[in-house]
Each structure stands twice: as structure tokens, then as C-alpha cells.
Amino acid sequence: MATNTDFFDRVFEVVKQIPTGRVTSYGAIASYLGSRQSARVVGWAMNASHALPEYIPAHRVVNRNGMLSGKNFFGGSNIMQELLESEGMVIEDDLIANFKQHFWDPSIELNNKD
């Protein structure tokens, strides 16, 4: 159990650094954390983040194709979409339009920080 908690905490730290108007994927976070096979666990962390007192921008984490696969965990079917649209993204049929333009890769962005 402590291992999952530690991993979740590491996921939350990455997600808090995703800039407004950008998104990343479960797999990109897992890969950055050195656990490429743990994309599903990143999803579990995003689901658990809704119960935390600290705000975690979980709406900025989508699947590898830009699909809002976690939208059902936001308490309403359109909340995730509304949050992303409020940050300037266009969503069509639960997919982020111009996904590659909005994609933020922690392996690139966080490794290039000074």
C-alpha cells in the first residue's frame, strides 16, 4: 500500500506542473516516473485526486489519443470537457482537437527545467 501511495504522490507532483492550456497522457506520466507499464495506475491516482484537499488538475490528463477517458470521474459527464474548454481547447466527440499542439511531455518539459 505504501508503494501505491508514494507513486500516487509522485504522479500528483507531475500533474501539478502541467501548464494551463496543455495536457499530457497517463502513459507519458508513467514513463517519466520510470514505470512505463503503470499508465493504469496513473489513472487510479487521477481518480483518487478528487478526494484530496489540495487541488490537482486531473482534467489535464487524458489518454494517449487525446480522449477524455477519465471524464466520468468528474461528477458529471461534461465537467472535464468544460474545464479543458475554459483553458482554450476544443473538444469534439470527447477528443481534444489539435491534441499534438496541446500535448505536454513531462519527460521533455521537466528534464529541461533549470
ZAROTI-671936 format. One line per 5 residues: number of its first residue (from 1); their letters; for each residue x, y, z negated of N, C-alpha, C. Coordinates in nm, 3 decimals, padded with zeros to 5 digits, always signed. Example, Ala and Ser with C-alpha at 12.3 -4.5 7.8 and 13.67 -1.06 7.14 Angstrom:
<nodes>
1) AS) +01.319:-00.569:-00.780:+01.230:-00.450:-00.780:+01.320:-00.330:-00.780 ~ +01.285:-00.225:-00.708:+01.367:-00.106:-00.714:+01.290:+00.003:-00.787
</nodes>
This chain:
<nodes>
1) MATNT) +00.082:-00.120:+00.000:+00.000:+00.000:+00.000:+00.086:+00.126:+00.000 ~ +00.194:+00.128:-00.078:+00.281:+00.245:-00.082:+00.341:+00.275:+00.054 ~ +00.368:+00.170:+00.132:+00.425:+00.189:+00.265:+00.328:+00.265:+00.354 ~ +00.198:+00.226:+00.353:+00.099:+00.298:+00.431:+00.086:+00.442:+00.385 ~ +00.087:+00.464:+00.254:+00.077:+00.600:+00.202:+00.194:+00.683:+00.249
6) DFFDR) +00.313:+00.630:+00.242:+00.431:+00.702:+00.288:+00.422:+00.731:+00.438 ~ +00.378:+00.633:+00.515:+00.365:+00.652:+00.659:+00.259:+00.757:+00.688 ~ +00.145:+00.749:+00.620:+00.040:+00.849:+00.638:+00.093:+00.989:+00.609 ~ +00.168:+01.004:+00.501:+00.224:+01.135:+00.466:+00.316:+01.187:+00.577 ~ +00.396:+01.098:+00.635:+00.484:+01.137:+00.745:+00.402:+01.178:+00.868
11) VFEVV) +00.294:+01.106:+00.894:+00.204:+01.142:+01.005:+00.145:+01.280:+00.980 ~ +00.096:+01.304:+00.859:+00.035:+01.435:+00.828:+00.135:+01.548:+00.848 ~ +00.259:+01.527:+00.812:+00.361:+01.632:+00.830:+00.382:+01.664:+00.978 ~ +00.377:+01.563:+01.062:+00.390:+01.587:+01.207:+00.268:+01.662:+01.258 ~ +00.150:+01.616:+01.221:+00.026:+01.675:+01.272:+00.014:+01.822:+01.231
16) KQIPT) +00.058:+01.856:+01.112:+00.052:+01.996:+01.067:+00.137:+02.088:+01.153 ~ +00.231:+02.032:+01.229:+00.320:+02.113:+01.312:+00.272:+02.128:+01.457 ~ +00.163:+02.061:+01.494:+00.110:+02.075:+01.630:+00.055:+02.216:+01.644 ~ +00.106:+02.292:+01.739:+00.058:+02.431:+01.755:-00.087:+02.438:+01.801 ~ -00.152:+02.546:+01.766:-00.286:+02.574:+01.815:-00.284:+02.573:+01.967
21) GRVTS) -00.385:+02.508:+02.025:-00.395:+02.501:+02.171:-00.315:+02.389:+02.233 ~ -00.257:+02.305:+02.152:-00.178:+02.190:+02.201:-00.233:+02.064:+02.136 ~ -00.207:+01.951:+02.198:-00.248:+01.821:+02.145:-00.135:+01.721:+02.162 ~ -00.142:+01.614:+02.086:-00.050:+01.503:+02.103:-00.129:+01.374:+02.093 ~ -00.061:+01.263:+02.107:-00.130:+01.134:+02.103:-00.086:+01.054:+01.981
26) YGAIA) -00.169:+00.956:+01.949:-00.138:+00.866:+01.838:-00.004:+00.798:+01.863 ~ +00.015:+00.752:+01.986:+00.138:+00.682:+02.021:+00.261:+00.771:+02.017 ~ +00.247:+00.898:+02.056:+00.361:+00.990:+02.052:+00.406:+01.014:+01.909 ~ +00.310:+01.023:+01.818:+00.345:+01.040:+01.676:+00.413:+00.914:+01.624 ~ +00.356:+00.798:+01.654:+00.415:+00.672:+01.609:+00.557:+00.657:+01.662
31) SYLGS) +00.577:+00.689:+01.788:+00.710:+00.679:+01.848:+00.808:+00.774:+01.780 ~ +00.766:+00.897:+01.757:+00.852:+00.994:+01.689:+00.893:+00.944:+01.550 ~ +00.801:+00.877:+01.483:+00.830:+00.828:+01.348:+00.905:+00.695:+01.348 ~ +00.943:+00.648:+01.467:+01.023:+00.527:+01.476:+00.944:+00.399:+01.463 ~ +00.815:+00.408:+01.486:+00.729:+00.291:+01.473:+00.633:+00.286:+01.592
36) RQSAR) +00.690:+00.271:+01.708:+00.617:+00.279:+01.835:+00.491:+00.193:+01.837 ~ +00.491:+00.082:+01.768:+00.376:-00.010:+01.769:+00.266:+00.031:+01.671 ~ +00.279:+00.145:+01.607:+00.187:+00.183:+01.500:+00.087:+00.293:+01.538 ~ +00.055:+00.304:+01.666:-00.041:+00.407:+01.709:-00.175:+00.391:+01.637 ~ -00.218:+00.270:+01.619:-00.346:+00.245:+01.549:-00.339:+00.294:+01.404
41) VVGWA) -00.225:+00.276:+01.340:-00.209:+00.321:+01.202:-00.213:+00.474:+01.196 ~ -00.160:+00.540:+01.299:-00.170:+00.686:+01.307:-00.317:+00.725:+01.314 ~ -00.397:+00.650:+01.388:-00.541:+00.674:+01.393:-00.606:+00.658:+01.257 ~ -00.566:+00.557:+01.183:-00.619:+00.539:+01.048:-00.582:+00.657:+00.959 ~ -00.460:+00.708:+00.977:-00.417:+00.825:+00.899:-00.503:+00.946:+00.934
46) MNASH) -00.534:+00.963:+01.062:-00.618:+01.076:+01.102:-00.757:+01.065:+01.041 ~ -00.810:+00.945:+01.036:-00.940:+00.924:+00.973:-00.932:+00.955:+00.824 ~ -00.826:+00.912:+00.760:-00.809:+00.937:+00.616:-00.786:+01.085:+00.586 ~ -00.735:+01.159:+00.682:-00.702:+01.300:+00.658:-00.825:+01.385:+00.625 ~ -00.943:+01.341:+00.667:-01.064:+01.418:+00.642:-01.099:+01.425:+00.494
51) ALPEY) -01.046:+01.334:+00.414:-01.076:+01.331:+00.271:-00.973:+01.408:+00.188 ~ -00.871:+01.463:+00.253:-00.766:+01.534:+00.181:-00.807:+01.677:+00.148 ~ -00.758:+01.730:+00.037:-00.787:+01.871:+00.007:-00.713:+01.967:+00.101 ~ -00.599:+01.924:+00.151:-00.520:+02.005:+00.244:-00.571:+01.985:+00.386 ~ -00.580:+02.093:+00.463:-00.628:+02.085:+00.600:-00.523:+02.021:+00.690
56) IPAHR) -00.563:+01.918:+00.761:-00.479:+01.851:+00.860:-00.553:+01.866:+00.994 ~ -00.493:+01.928:+01.096:-00.564:+01.949:+01.223:-00.574:+01.821:+01.307 ~ -00.646:+01.724:+01.254:-00.659:+01.592:+01.318:-00.724:+01.600:+01.456 ~ -00.798:+01.706:+01.482:-00.862:+01.720:+01.613:-00.760:+01.735:+01.726 ~ -00.636:+01.766:+01.692:-00.531:+01.783:+01.792:-00.461:+01.651:+01.827
61) VVNRN) -00.511:+01.540:+01.776:-00.453:+01.409:+01.807:-00.557:+01.329:+01.886 ~ -00.518:+01.289:+02.006:-00.608:+01.220:+02.098:-00.538:+01.094:+02.151 ~ -00.606:+01.020:+02.235:-00.539:+00.901:+02.287:-00.444:+00.938:+02.400 ~ -00.372:+00.841:+02.451:-00.265:+00.866:+02.548:-00.314:+00.922:+02.680 ~ -00.445:+00.915:+02.705:-00.502:+00.968:+02.828:-00.571:+01.103:+02.808
66) GMLSG) -00.566:+01.155:+02.686:-00.632:+01.281:+02.656:-00.778:+01.266:+02.619 ~ -00.819:+01.145:+02.587:-00.958:+01.120:+02.549:-00.977:+01.147:+02.400 ~ -01.092:+01.203:+02.366:-01.126:+01.233:+02.227:-01.176:+01.106:+02.158 ~ -01.088:+01.010:+02.145:-01.126:+00.879:+02.094:-01.161:+00.881:+01.945 ~ -01.119:+00.981:+01.871:-01.148:+00.990:+01.728:-01.265:+01.079:+01.695
71) KNFFG) -01.342:+01.120:+01.795:-01.447:+01.220:+01.773:-01.554:+01.177:+01.673 ~ -01.577:+01.048:+01.659:-01.683:+01.000:+01.568:-01.646:+01.018:+01.422 ~ -01.522:+01.050:+01.392:-01.478:+01.066:+01.253:-01.484:+01.211:+01.206 ~ -01.545:+01.298:+01.285:-01.552:+01.439:+01.251:-01.689:+01.480:+01.197 ~ -01.775:+01.386:+01.166:-01.903:+01.418:+01.107:-02.008:+01.461:+01.207
76) GSNIM) -01.977:+01.460:+01.330:-02.071:+01.495:+01.436:-02.005:+01.469:+01.569 ~ -02.083:+01.434:+01.668:-02.025:+01.390:+01.794:-01.954:+01.500:+01.871 ~ -01.982:+01.627:+01.845:-01.921:+01.734:+01.923:-01.821:+01.821:+01.846 ~ -01.801:+01.794:+01.719:-01.715:+01.881:+01.638:-01.572:+01.882:+01.689 ~ -01.516:+01.766:+01.721:-01.379:+01.761:+01.772:-01.368:+01.840:+01.901
81) QELLE) -01.464:+01.822:+01.990:-01.464:+01.895:+02.116:-01.474:+02.046:+02.092 ~ -01.562:+02.087:+02.002:-01.579:+02.229:+01.973:-01.450:+02.290:+01.916 ~ -01.382:+02.216:+01.830:-01.256:+02.266:+01.773:-01.151:+02.284:+01.883 ~ -01.140:+02.187:+01.971:-01.042:+02.198:+02.081:-01.080:+02.310:+02.178 ~ -01.207:+02.323:+02.208:-01.251:+02.430:+02.296:-01.226:+02.567:+02.234
86) SEGMV) -01.239:+02.577:+02.102:-01.212:+02.704:+02.035:-01.065:+02.742:+02.043 ~ -00.979:+02.644:+02.077:-00.836:+02.667:+02.094:-00.799:+02.682:+02.241 ~ -00.901:+02.692:+02.328:-00.877:+02.721:+02.468:-00.875:+02.602:+02.562 ~ -00.905:+02.483:+02.513:-00.904:+02.366:+02.600:-01.040:+02.345:+02.663 ~ -01.039:+02.286:+02.780:-01.162:+02.249:+02.849:-01.177:+02.098:+02.835
91) IEDDL) -01.294:+02.056:+02.791:-01.322:+01.914:+02.771:-01.432:+01.874:+02.869 ~ -01.407:+01.769:+02.945:-01.506:+01.716:+03.039:-01.519:+01.566:+03.017 ~ -01.641:+01.524:+02.983:-01.667:+01.381:+02.957:-01.569:+01.323:+02.855 ~ -01.549:+01.394:+02.746:-01.461:+01.352:+02.635:-01.314:+01.345:+02.672 ~ -01.276:+01.406:+02.784:-01.135:+01.411:+02.826:-01.088:+01.556:+02.831
96) IANFK) -00.964:+01.579:+02.789:-00.905:+01.712:+02.796:-00.860:+01.738:+02.940 ~ -00.917:+01.842:+03.000:-00.875:+01.881:+03.135:-00.733:+01.936:+03.124 ~ -00.652:+01.911:+03.223:-00.512:+01.955:+03.223:-00.439:+01.904:+03.099 ~ -00.462:+01.780:+03.066:-00.403:+01.719:+02.947:-00.252:+01.738:+02.941 ~ -00.184:+01.713:+03.051:-00.037:+01.725:+03.051:+00.009:+01.866:+03.015
101) QHFWD) -00.067:+01.965:+03.055:-00.034:+02.105:+03.025:-00.044:+02.133:+02.875 ~ -00.136:+02.067:+02.808:-00.158:+02.089:+02.665:-00.080:+01.994:+02.575 ~ -00.018:+01.892:+02.636:+00.047:+01.788:+02.558:+00.171:+01.840:+02.486 ~ +00.182:+01.808:+02.360:+00.293:+01.845:+02.273:+00.357:+01.715:+02.227 ~ +00.482:+01.693:+02.265:+00.551:+01.569:+02.231:+00.643:+01.594:+02.111
106) PSIEL) +00.611:+01.537:+01.996:+00.694:+01.562:+01.878:+00.838:+01.518:+01.896 ~ +00.863:+01.416:+01.978:+01.000:+01.370:+01.998:+01.084:+01.475:+02.069 ~ +01.020:+01.559:+02.147:+01.091:+01.669:+02.214:+01.088:+01.795:+02.128 ~ +00.968:+01.833:+02.088:+00.948:+01.960:+02.016:+01.015:+01.963:+01.879 ~ +01.004:+01.858:+01.804:+01.060:+01.859:+01.669:+01.209:+01.828:+01.668
111) NNKD) +01.257:+01.757:+01.768:+01.401:+01.731:+01.775:+01.479:+01.852:+01.828 ~ +01.407:+01.947:+01.889:+01.473:+02.068:+01.941:+01.464:+02.185:+01.846 ~ +01.404:+02.164:+01.728:+01.395:+02.272:+01.630:+01.532:+02.299:+01.570 ~ +01.556:+02.423:+01.542:+01.684:+02.459:+01.477:+01.680:+02.437:+01.329
</nodes>
